[in-house]
């Protein structure tokens, strides 16, 4: 056989093999796992989400919104995790809650930079709230997330610690090593966001989600998870059911473009539904924005009001129920007064003297919150606002 024929034959065979490899469809699980790994280490991106919840009032609103019938949330976040501990973000949000024939609306913008949180409320609809009235149309700033003013962390959350570098790495590894989705069908490819996308019908693997939540809790509390942790997470997973939906993954980059999920939820005595979509874009584009001129949120709300928000969610320990977290942080005092607790509020007379509170009055400033609870939450037991040097 002529040498030229051998060369051309070899080239032709190589071309056929290359074309076959190019045209072959990778296994769906391989595609999804690669997309998860990429998402776990992605530093900058845009995340756009739309969610809708339809639940009975007792399931959704509890005491705060007993007549609520559903919630719709739209949010867009430009996220920069170049520094995972002080990441920057710009978020726009719109919240609508059905309540009988009326609808409560809330929208605005939130920013985070250098560990500080900025908020501007815009549309507050018919929301009759002192918070909305005081904050609407102005930028306010806080050293802690604004959600904590409305939903203060409980004792378990207060005991959690911020993730360190090892914790962040452990979560990224966990996220990339589990199968969050099970592919039920390969759907036709689609064009999405000007990109060709692989398209799959999926079920969410709630066992993997449970494992991730438990791993996160373990990393944050600094101890091995216990039976109580497992039961709590398992109960939530059962209630959320098994979401089903679709995912779209960029054929060129292998990154998520869109995830859409729906689930029927089961409560103790009622049922509901939750559904939503999440879109990903602007991968690799740093978030750049200016820090707005803002007023401190405590000043904008007024010290008494901000204190009331910070202490909301329970009257806290009774006279004989001082929390372990409080006991661990209170300073030691002289032996003569260390054990005495004249007013029975959970603080010894020596501790009351140290903080300036009244050892004969369980609620020194008369605001309805015990001195022990105020100290446990970092608030001032003898007046409005946070406790200087000890507060949050």
N, C-alpha and C positions, 0 to 999 in steps of 0.2 A: 504494500500500500504506500503510495507516495507520502512523503513527509508532510506536504501541505495539507493533504486530506486528513491526516491524523490530527494536525493542529486545529483545523476547522471543526473536525468532529468533536474534539475535546472542548472547544469553545462553545459549540452548540449544546453539548451535554451540560456544561456549567450554566449556560443561560437558562436551560429548562429547569435545572435544579433550583437556581436562584428564583425563577418565576414561581415555582411551586411553593417554595418557602415564603415568598412575598404574599402569595394569594391564600396561604393556609390560614385558617381562623384559630387564634389561640384559645385555649380553654377559658371559659368564663371566670372560673375561680382564680386563675392566674391573673387575668385582667383586673379583677376586683382587688386582689391582694396587692398588686402593684400600685393601684390607685390609692389604697389606704396608706401604704408606706410613703408615698409621695405627699399625701395630705398631712401625715404625722410630722414631717420635717419641713413643711412649707413655711417660709418666714413671712411673706406678704401676700395678701389676696383680698378679694372682695367677696363677701358672703351676703346674699340677698335671700330673705326668707319670708314666706307667707304661711300663716297657720290659722286654723279655725277649730275651735272647741265647742261642742254642743253637749252640755251636761245638765242634769237636773240641778236646781238651785242649791240643794244641800251638798251636792258633790262639788260644785264649782265655787260658790260664793261663801259658804259657811255663814258666820255671823256678820261679816263685813258687807256682803252683797246677797242677802237672802232671796232676792227676786231675780237674780241674774239667770239668763237663759242661754248665753253663749258669748264667746269672746273671739274677736278677729284681730290678728296682729300682723303688721307688715313692718319689716325692718331691713335696713341695708347697713352693712358694717364694712368699712375699709380698715383692715387689720394689718399691723406691722409688729411681728414678734421677733424682730432682730435682737432685741433685748427681752428675753422671755419673762423677766421679773419686773420690768417697767415698760411693758409694751405700749405702743401708741395705737389709738383707734379713733375713728370718726363714725358715729352712728346716727342715722335718722330713723325715727320710729313713729308709728301710728297705731293707736290702740282703740278699739271700739268694743263696747260691751252692751249687749242687749239686756234690757230689763223691762219685761212686759212690753208695753207699747212705746217706751222711750228708749233712747240710746245714749250712753255715755261715751264721749270721745276724748282722746288725749293724744297729742302729737308734739314732736319737738326734735331736738338734736342733743346728743351727748358726745363729749370728747374726753379722751384720756391721754395724758402725756406726763412723763416724768413722775409717775405715781400719783398725780392729782386728777380729780374727776370734775368735769365741767358739764353743766346742764342748762338748757334753755327750753322752756315750755312755750309752745305756740298756740295751737288750737286746743282749748279746754272744753269746747262745746257747752253743754248745760251743767257741767260738773260744778256742783256747789261745794267747794272745798277751800278751807283756809290756805292749804298748801298751794293749790292752783292760783288763788287770788294773789298770794304773796310772791310767787315765783314767775308768773306768766310774763313773757316779753323781756326777761332780763337773764343775763348769764350769772350763774352762781357756781361756786367752787367748793369742793370738799376733799379732805384727805382720805375719805373712805367712800365706798360705793353708796350711791344715793338709795339703793334698794334697802340698805340696812336701816335707814330712817323709817321706812314703812314696815319692813319685816325684820325686826332686830334678830340677830343670831341667837339661837338657844344655847343651853349650856354645852351641848355636844359640839356645836359649831364653834363656840368660843374656845374650846379645847384644841381645835384643829390648828395646825401651823401652816404657813405658806410653803408651797413646794420649793425645795432647794434644787440645785442642779441635778443631783442624783434622782430626785423625785420626778423632775420633768423628763429626764432620760428614760426612767422606768415606765412612765406613762406612754411616751412615744413608742417604746419597744412593745408594750402591751397592746397598744392600738394597732400596730402594724403586724402583730403576730396572730391575731384572732380573725376568724371569718365573721364579719358583721352581717353579711348578707348570704343567703342561699339563692342561687339562680334557679328559677322555675321554668323559664322559657327564654330562648334567644329570639329577640324581636328584630325586625329589619332596621338596618342602620338609618340614622337620620342626620340632617344638617341642623346644628344648634349653635347659636352664637358664632356664626360664620365658620364653624368647624365641623368636620365629619365625625360623627359620634357612634360608638357601639352602644347598643340599646338592649337592656335586659329587663325582664320581669323578675322581681325578687321578693323574698320574705326576709324580714329582719330576724337575725339570730339573737333572741332575747337572753339566752344563756351567756352568750359572749358579752352582751351589754351588761348583764349582771356582774360578770367577772371584771369588766373594766371599772364599774362603779365601786366594787369592793376593793380593787387595786388602788383606786384613787383615795378611798377612805383610809386604807392602810398607810399610804404614803403621807397623808396629811396628819393623821393622829400619832404616827410614829410608833405604832404597836401592831401586833398581829390582829387580824379581824377575829371577832368572837361570834358566838351563835346569835346574839342579838342583832349584830350587823347583818348577818346572812338572812335572818328572818325578815328584817325590815326591807331589805332590797328585794327579796323574793316576793314579798307581798305587793310591792309597787309594780314589779314586772308582771305579776298575774293580773293586776288591775289594768295595766296598759295593753294587755292582750298581745297579739302577734301582728305587728304592722306589715302590710303588704304594699307593693308599689312598683316603681320603675327607677332605673338609674341610667344615666347617659355618661359615657367616658370618651374623652377626646382620643381619636384613633392615632393622632400624631404624637401627642405628649403623654398619653396614658393617664391624664388627670381627670378627676371628677368635673363634670360640667353641670350636672343637675341630678337631684335626688327628690323623688316624690313618694310620699308614704301616706297610708290611711290605716286607721285601726278602730275597731269597735271596742269600747272600754267597758269594763265590768266593775261596778261598785258593790258595796255590801247589800244595798237594797234598790239599786237602780242601774241603768246603763246609759252610755252616751257614745260619742264618737269624737275622734281627733284626726285631723289630716293637715297636710301641708307640703310645701315644696321648698327646697333650698337650692340656690344657684351659685356657682363658683366662677369667678373670672378675675381678671387683672392680676394673675399670678406673677410674682416677681417684681411688681411695681411698688416701690416704697410709698408710704403714706406721708404726705407733707401737708402741714396745716399750721396756722397761727394760733397761739394761745390767746383766747379772748380776754378782754378786761372783764373781771368777774368779781362779784361780791361774795364774801364768805356766807355759806348757806345758813350757818347758825345765826349770823347777824340778820340775814334776810328774813328768816322765820321768827326771830325773837328767841331769847334764851329759854323762856318757859315753854314755848311751843316745841322747840327742837328737843328739849329734854323730855317732854311728854312722848314724842315720837320715839326717841331712843329707848324709852322704858316700856313701850307698848308691847303687848303680847303676853302678859302675865304679871301678876303681882309679886312673883318671885318667892324666895324662901320665907317661911314663917319664922316665928321666934326660935324654933328649935330645928330649923332646916337650913342653916347656912351651908352654902354649896362648897364642895371640896376645892373648886377653883378659887373661891374667895378665901377660904382658910389658908390655902397655899401662898397667897399673895399678900395677906395682911402681915404687917411687921410684928415682931415679938415685942412684948411690953414687960414691965416689971412683974415679978412673981406675985406680988400682993394683989394686983388687979387683973392678972392674966385670965383668971377663971371667972371672975365676977361679971355678971351681965344684968345690971339693975333693972333695965327696961325690957329685958327678954326679947330683944330684936335680933339676936344672933351675933352681935358684936360685943366683945368684952368691954368693960369700962375703960381699960387702958387703950384699946383701939379707938373708942369713941373720943378719948382725950387727944389721941394722935391726930385724928382727922378733924377735930373741932366740933363734932356733933354732940348732942345732949345725951348723956348716959342714962337719963331718966325719962327719955321720950323716944319711942321706937321710930318716929317719923319727925325728925328735928325741924324740917322746913315746912311740914304740914301739906305736902303736895300729893299725898295719897300713896306714896311709894316708900317702903321701909328703907331705913338707912343702909341695911345690909345689901338690899337689891341695888340701890343706887351705886354703892361702891363696887359691887360685882360687875355692873355695867359701865363703870368708869365715869359715873356722873357725880355731881357735887351733892352731898347729903344735907348741906346747910344753906342751899340756895340754888338758883337756876344755873344751867350750863354744865360743862364737863369739869371734873376735878383736876385742877391744875397740877401737872407733874405726874398724874396717875391715870388720866383719862385716855379715851381711845384716840 
